[in-house]
Amino acid sequence: MQVPASPVQTDIVIFGGGIAGLWLLHRLRRQGLDVVLLECDALGGGQTLASQGIIHGGLKYALNGVLSPASSAIAGMPERWRQCLQGEGEIDLRGVRVLAPHYFMWSGGGYRSRLKSFLGSKALRGRIDALQPAQYPPFFQGRTLEGALYQLTDFVVDTPSLVQTLAAPHRDRIFQVPAEAVAAVHDAAGSVQQIHVMASNGQAVTLQAQRYILAAGEGNAALMQCLGGHLQSTLPAMQTRPLHMVFVRLNHPAPAFVHCIGDSFGMTPRLTITAHPSATAPEESVPDGAGWTWYLGGEIAESGVQRSAAQQQDEAARQLQDTFPWLDMSQARWGSFFINRAEPRLPNLQRPDTAYLHAAGPLLVTWPTKLTLSPDLGDSVCAELQRQGLTPGSAPSAAAALAAHFPFPGHAVPRWESAP
Ligand SMILES: Cc1cc2nc3c(=O)[nH]c(=O)nc-3n(C[C@H](O)[C@H](O)[C@H](O)COP(=O)(O)OP(=O)(O)OC[C@H]3O[C@@H](n4cnc5c(N)ncnc54)[C@H](O)[C@@H]3O)c2cc1C
C-alpha cells in the first residue's frame, strides 16, 4: 500500500450508512462541521431497511401499566419526526413516504391481552384512544372485534424513501469503502490518530479527523477492535438479538398496521404487522391492498429463531388466519429471513431504552437502538461534541481526496422485495 506523505483533514469520519450514520451526517453538517461518511456495503442494508419503519410513541413499553424510562424518552419522538416530515424539523424529510399515518393496537379477546392493553392505555393516558366501530381503519371496518382496538400516536414510514431522502443532499460526502480497506494509526498514547483507507488500485488515502463516530450497527464490534487502541477495554460491549422475520405478499384489499397483543405473560406483542409497497408499485395503488407485502415482527420473530424457514412460515400462516379469519390468503407468497438487532450490552441482558452514545478519546460509539430514537441520538451526539468544545477545523480536504478513489454506495433493496 502506498501511503501519501500528508494526511487529508476532516472534522468527523462517520462509519456506517444506516439511519444512525445518515442522521448524524445531517445534524453535524448543519453545525458547520466537515463530515465524511464511509459505508462498507450498500446504504440502509443493515437493520434500517429490515426494520418495520414504525415510529413509536412508547405504548409497546408500557404494557405493564408502568411508564418506564423507555416510554418516557420515546414519547416525544413521533412529534419530532412529524415536524421533519412536514419540512419544519431538524432535517427536511418531506421526500419520505408515510405508509400509515396511524398505527393501531388490538387487544383481542383474551383476558391477559385485554388487561395488558388496558394498562398500557392508562399509562399513556391522553396519547391513545380506544376506537368505536365507526372509526375503525379500512382493514377492520365492518368487523365485530373482541376486545378493544386502540389508535396510537405511532405511524409507519417507508424506509427505502427515508434512506434515499437522507442520502440525497450529501452524495458528495458518502463513500463506499470496504471494511477491510481501513487501517488505524495510533499515536504514542495508543489513541487513534489517523486512518489509512486503501483503494482497489493500491493507493491509500490517509484521513485525519478530530472525531471518529462508529454508527455501523453490528459492524461496531469490529470497528472498536480496529480503532480502539488503548481505549479498547473502556469501550462498550455489544449484544445482538436474533429475529426471524416473515413476509407475505397478499392480494387482500387494505393492508393492516397493527400490534396484536397476545395472551402470554410476555410484554412483546404477539404479532406486529406492517405492510410495504413493492418499489415498482405506484403510489396511487396504496388504497387497495394489491401489491403490498405484509411484514411480521413481534413475538413470532423472537421465538421463530428456533424454527426453520418452512416452520416459521407455517406458523405465521396459522397465526394470521387465526387472528384475522376474514383475511384472503388464497394467493399468499411467503418468505422469511434471519437478522440481528445490534445494541450495547446492558447488565442482565436488558434491552436498552434510549439511544446510546459512549465517548472515549476521539471515538464516539453509537447505537440508536431504534429507528424512532434517531432524533434522540442526534441530540446526544451534538451535545457531547459541544461539551467537548469541538469546532470546525481549517482547510478540510478529505471529501475531494476520497472522491478520487471511492464511489457513492448503492442503495440496498429491502428483503421483502424478494417475495416470490
Ligand atoms: C427486524 C427489525 C425490525 C425493526 N423495526 C423497527 C421499527 O419498526 N421501529 C424502530 O424504531 N426500530 C426498529 N428496528 C430497530 C432499527 O432498525 C435499528 O435500531 C436501526 O435501524 C439501527 O440503525 P443503524 O444505522 O445503527 O444500523 P444499521 O441499519 O444496521 O446500519 C449499519 C450500517 O453500517 C454498515 N457497516 C457495518 N460495518 C461497517 C464498517 N466497518 N465500515 C463502514 N460501514 C459499516 C452496514 O453495512 C450498515 O449499512 C428494527 C430492527 C430490526 C432488525
The ligand as an ORCA input file, in Angstrom:
! r2SCAN-3c Opt
* xyz 0 1
  C     -36.361     -6.711     12.059
  C     -36.218     -5.363     12.691
  C     -37.328     -4.545     12.819
  C     -37.195     -3.282     13.406
  N     -38.282     -2.463     13.453
  C     -38.160     -1.235     13.992
  C     -39.275     -0.351     13.985
  O     -40.351     -0.656     13.459
  N     -39.119      0.863     14.568
  C     -37.938      1.248     15.129
  O     -37.885      2.358     15.651
  N     -36.845      0.442     15.104
  C     -36.931     -0.780     14.544
  N     -35.842     -1.602     14.496
  C     -34.551     -1.128     15.016
  C     -33.861     -0.250     13.966
  O     -33.980     -0.823     12.696
  C     -32.378     -0.094     14.314
  O     -32.229      0.366     15.633
  C     -31.709      0.906     13.377
  O     -32.035      0.689     12.027
  C     -30.193      0.810     13.542
  O     -29.608      1.690     12.638
  P     -28.041      1.768     12.475
  O     -27.776      2.819     11.456
  O     -27.403      1.906     13.812
  O     -27.586      0.332     11.973
  P     -27.777     -0.394     10.576
  O     -29.049     -0.040      9.917
  O     -27.535     -1.835     10.836
  O     -26.645      0.227      9.661
  C     -25.279     -0.041      9.879
  C     -24.545      0.224      8.573
  O     -23.146      0.157      8.832
  C     -22.529     -0.522      7.766
  N     -21.239     -1.047      8.273
  C     -21.008     -2.146      9.013
  N     -19.692     -2.262      9.277
  C     -19.081     -1.211      8.677
  C     -17.734     -0.775      8.574
  N     -16.730     -1.456      9.145
  N     -17.458      0.345      7.856
  C     -18.467      1.053      7.275
  N     -19.758      0.684      7.333
  C     -20.054     -0.422      8.043
  C     -23.532     -1.591      7.361
  O     -23.290     -2.045      6.039
  C     -24.841     -0.824      7.501
  O     -25.193     -0.158      6.301
  C     -35.939     -2.856     13.897
  C     -34.813     -3.678     13.767
  C     -34.949     -4.920     13.155
  C     -33.728     -5.780     12.973
*
